[in-house]
């Protein structure tokens, strides 16, 4: 499993993020505090506080490098 912080602080970002990760055959979870939701669920994402960066867990994927490259616009470094 790989974990990165992502910023989904607008409706457009959430929509494009969900469209992007639905292309991959892998499991994705978003973790915010004690809540864990399926990152492929747009309704689930909107139940979280999207004003702050959220942890994205990427499970069981052989093409992790390709996924991370595609997710670059959403990944935040060192913000909290």
Residue pairs with C-beta under 8 A, 6 or more apart in sequence:
1 57
1 58
1 59
1 60
2 57
2 58
2 61
2 64
2 68
3 55
3 56
3 57
3 58
4 55
4 56
4 58
4 68
4 71
4 75
5 53
5 54
5 55
5 56
5 75
5 76
5 77
5 79
6 17
6 30
6 53
6 54
6 55
6 56
6 71
6 74
6 75
6 76
7 13
7 53
7 54
7 74
7 75
7 76
7 79
8 14
8 17
8 45
8 50
8 54
8 74
9 50
9 51
10 50
13 74
14 42
14 45
14 46
14 50
15 42
17 39
17 45
17 71
17 74
18 39
18 40
18 41
18 42
18 45
20 70
20 71
21 28
21 39
21 40
21 67
21 71
22 40
24 61
24 63
24 67
25 61
26 58
26 59
26 60
26 61
26 63
26 67
27 58
27 59
27 60
27 61
28 38
28 39
28 40
28 56
28 57
28 58
28 59
29 36
29 37
29 38
29 39
29 56
29 57
29 59
30 36
30 37
30 38
30 39
30 44
30 45
30 48
30 54
30 55
30 56
30 57
31 54
31 55
31 56
31 57
32 48
32 49
32 52
32 54
32 55
35 47
35 48
37 44
37 45
37 47
37 48
38 44
39 45
39 56
48 54
53 76
53 79
53 80
56 71
58 64
58 67
58 68
61 67
68 75
